[in-house]
Amino acid sequence: MAAGEFSKMKKLPNDSRLAQIRRVGLSIVDVARKEDKNGVLPPANQWQFAVIDDKSPNAFAMPGGKIGFNLGMFPYASTDDDIAVILGHEVSHVLCQHSSERISQGLLVQLGAVTVDEATKNKSAKTRQAWMAGFGLGSQFGLLLPFSRSHESEADHLGLIFMARAGYNPEAAPAFWQRFAKAGGNKPPEFFSTHPADDTRVRQLQAWMPEAKAQAPKKP
């Protein structure tokens, strides 16, 4: 699935910033692979990097070793440290197999919906509708959104550690997310969001900062 989606994207192979994305990305991959107990991350020579012709501020890492960085992200992340914040977060998602967990959660919800539908098949249409609505809300706010927020926090934590181990400044992480949050406009409350609230994210990063700095390479 990842390979198919990646192949469809409009890439800019001659963009001068591609070398920077590749260099920073491979340094993150190198330290992340040392924590890879299940062989999830491919070796360095199998990773593909691309600048994507898309003005939305986004970047991603896909299972199988594919990293994309949208044109729209460069105004917020031009330095190596900023790029390390983003790619450390995205590579951590791959290492933790969060995409597979999301698919499993989705299948679980589908199975639950079938079960509810079968259990209420002899009820009135109004009763069945109420049950399905309740199940939908319960799965969304009780399972899918909390898991998404926990995935994002886990990726923030690991990403901070990885960028520090790779020699980048972890202090760039809370600064980047604060800057990015200001550009994002109004956002839903944390309970209704797949991501932690901006202040929660920054507060967590600051709490993890001593741990990250302690793992940075020692300067001669």
C-alpha positions as CSV (number, residue, x, y, z in Angstrom):
1,M,0.0,0.0,0.0
2,A,2.8,2.5,0.9
3,A,4.7,1.7,-2.2
4,G,1.7,2.2,-4.4
5,E,0.8,5.6,-2.8
6,F,4.4,6.8,-2.9
7,S,4.6,6.0,-6.7
8,K,1.6,8.2,-7.4
9,M,3.0,11.3,-5.8
10,K,4.4,14.1,-7.9
11,K,8.1,14.3,-7.0
12,L,10.7,17.0,-7.7
13,P,13.9,15.1,-8.2
14,N,15.9,18.3,-9.1
15,D,14.9,20.3,-6.1
16,S,18.2,21.5,-4.5
17,R,16.9,20.7,-1.0
18,L,16.5,17.0,-1.7
19,A,20.2,16.4,-0.7
20,Q,19.5,18.0,2.7
21,I,16.4,15.9,3.3
22,R,18.3,12.7,2.4
23,R,21.3,13.6,4.6
24,V,19.3,14.5,7.7
25,G,16.9,11.6,7.1
26,L,19.7,9.0,6.8
27,S,21.3,10.2,10.0
28,I,18.0,9.8,11.8
29,V,17.5,6.3,10.2
30,D,21.0,5.3,11.3
31,V,20.3,5.9,15.0
32,A,16.7,4.6,14.9
33,R,17.8,1.3,13.4
34,K,19.9,0.6,16.5
35,E,16.6,0.4,18.4
36,D,14.9,-1.7,15.8
37,K,14.5,-5.1,17.4
38,N,12.0,-6.4,14.8
39,G,13.7,-5.5,11.5
40,V,11.1,-2.9,10.6
41,L,13.4,-0.3,9.2
42,P,15.3,-1.1,6.0
43,P,19.1,-0.5,5.7
44,A,20.2,2.9,4.6
45,N,20.7,2.0,1.0
46,Q,17.1,1.0,0.6
47,W,15.5,4.3,1.6
48,Q,13.9,6.6,-0.9
49,F,13.6,10.3,-0.4
50,A,11.5,12.8,-2.3
51,V,10.5,16.4,-2.3
52,I,6.8,16.3,-3.1
53,D,5.1,19.0,-5.3
54,D,2.5,19.8,-2.7
55,K,2.0,23.2,-1.0
56,S,0.4,21.7,2.1
57,P,2.7,21.7,5.2
58,N,3.3,18.0,5.6
59,A,6.0,15.4,5.6
60,F,5.9,11.6,6.1
61,A,7.8,8.4,6.4
62,M,6.2,5.2,5.1
63,P,6.8,1.5,5.9
64,G,9.4,0.1,3.5
65,G,11.7,3.1,3.7
66,K,10.1,6.0,1.9
67,I,10.3,9.6,3.1
68,G,8.5,12.5,1.5
69,F,8.8,16.2,2.3
70,N,6.2,18.6,0.9
71,L,7.1,21.9,-0.6
72,G,4.7,23.5,1.8
73,M,6.8,22.4,4.8
74,F,10.0,24.3,3.9
75,P,8.7,27.7,5.1
76,Y,8.5,26.2,8.6
77,A,11.6,24.0,8.5
78,S,14.6,25.2,6.6
79,T,17.5,24.2,9.0
80,D,18.9,20.8,9.6
81,D,17.6,20.9,13.2
82,D,14.0,21.6,12.1
83,I,14.1,18.9,9.5
84,A,15.5,16.5,12.1
85,V,12.5,17.3,14.4
86,I,10.1,16.3,11.6
87,L,11.9,13.3,10.2
88,G,12.7,12.0,13.7
89,H,8.9,12.1,14.5
90,E,8.0,10.4,11.2
91,V,10.6,7.6,11.3
92,S,9.5,6.9,14.8
93,H,6.0,6.3,13.5
94,V,7.4,3.6,11.2
95,L,9.6,2.0,13.8
96,C,6.6,1.7,16.2
97,Q,4.5,0.3,13.3
98,H,1.7,2.8,14.1
99,S,0.2,2.5,10.6
100,S,-0.3,-1.2,11.1
101,E,-1.9,-0.5,14.5
102,R,-4.2,2.0,12.9
103,I,-5.3,-0.5,10.3
104,S,-5.9,-3.1,13.0
105,Q,-8.0,-0.7,15.1
106,G,-10.1,0.2,12.0
107,L,-10.7,-3.5,11.4
108,L,-11.7,-4.0,15.1
109,V,-14.2,-1.1,14.8
110,Q,-15.7,-2.6,11.6
111,L,-16.1,-6.0,13.4
112,G,-17.7,-4.2,16.3
113,A,-20.2,-2.5,14.0
114,V,-21.1,-5.8,12.4
115,T,-21.6,-7.3,15.9
116,V,-23.9,-4.4,17.0
117,D,-25.8,-4.6,13.8
118,E,-26.4,-8.4,14.2
119,A,-27.3,-8.0,17.9
120,T,-30.0,-5.4,17.2
121,K,-31.4,-6.8,14.0
122,N,-34.8,-7.6,15.7
123,K,-35.1,-4.1,17.2
124,S,-36.9,-1.1,15.7
125,A,-35.1,1.0,13.2
126,K,-35.0,3.9,15.7
127,T,-33.4,1.6,18.3
128,R,-30.9,0.2,15.9
129,Q,-29.9,3.7,14.8
130,A,-29.4,4.8,18.4
131,W,-27.2,1.8,19.1
132,M,-25.1,2.3,16.0
133,A,-24.7,6.0,16.8
134,G,-23.6,5.2,20.3
135,F,-21.1,2.6,19.1
136,G,-19.7,5.0,16.5
137,L,-19.1,7.8,19.1
138,G,-17.7,5.3,21.6
139,S,-15.2,3.8,19.2
140,Q,-14.2,7.3,17.9
141,F,-13.6,8.9,21.3
142,G,-12.8,5.8,23.3
143,L,-10.5,4.0,20.9
144,L,-9.4,5.7,17.7
145,L,-8.7,9.2,18.9
146,P,-6.9,8.3,22.1
147,F,-4.8,5.8,20.3
148,S,-3.9,8.4,17.7
149,R,-2.9,10.9,20.4
150,S,-0.8,8.2,22.1
151,H,0.9,7.4,18.8
152,E,1.8,11.0,18.2
153,S,3.2,11.4,21.7
154,E,5.3,8.3,21.4
155,A,6.6,9.5,18.0
156,D,7.4,12.9,19.6
157,H,9.3,11.3,22.4
158,L,11.3,8.9,20.3
159,G,11.9,11.5,17.6
160,L,13.4,13.8,20.2
161,I,15.8,11.1,21.4
162,F,16.8,10.1,17.8
163,M,17.5,13.7,16.7
164,A,19.7,14.3,19.8
165,R,21.6,11.0,19.3
166,A,22.1,12.0,15.6
167,G,23.8,15.2,16.8
168,Y,20.9,17.7,16.2
169,N,19.8,20.2,18.8
170,P,16.6,18.8,20.6
171,E,15.8,22.4,21.7
172,A,14.6,22.9,18.1
173,A,11.6,20.6,18.7
174,P,9.4,22.7,21.1
175,A,10.4,25.8,19.2
176,F,9.4,24.2,15.9
177,W,6.0,23.0,17.2
178,Q,5.3,26.4,18.8
179,R,6.0,28.1,15.5
180,F,4.1,25.6,13.5
181,A,1.1,25.9,15.9
182,K,0.9,29.7,15.4
183,A,0.6,29.2,11.7
184,G,-2.0,26.5,12.0
185,G,-4.9,28.7,13.0
186,N,-7.8,27.5,15.1
187,K,-7.8,23.8,16.1
188,P,-10.3,21.5,17.8
189,P,-10.0,20.7,21.5
190,E,-7.6,17.9,22.3
191,F,-10.5,15.5,23.1
192,F,-11.7,15.9,19.5
193,S,-8.4,15.7,17.8
194,T,-6.0,12.9,16.7
195,H,-3.1,15.0,17.9
196,P,-2.2,16.3,21.4
197,A,-3.0,19.9,21.9
198,D,-0.2,22.2,21.0
199,D,0.5,23.2,24.6
200,T,0.5,19.6,25.7
201,R,2.9,18.6,22.9
202,V,5.3,21.4,23.9
203,R,5.1,20.7,27.6
204,Q,5.8,17.0,27.0
205,L,8.8,17.8,24.8
206,Q,10.2,20.1,27.4
207,A,9.8,17.4,30.1
208,W,11.7,14.9,27.9
209,M,14.5,17.4,27.1
210,P,16.9,16.4,29.9
211,E,16.7,12.8,28.7
212,A,17.4,13.8,25.1
213,K,20.3,16.0,25.9
214,A,21.9,13.3,28.0
215,Q,22.0,11.1,25.0
216,A,23.6,13.6,22.6
217,P,27.1,12.9,21.3
218,K,29.8,14.2,23.6
219,K,31.7,17.1,22.1
220,P,35.5,16.8,22.2
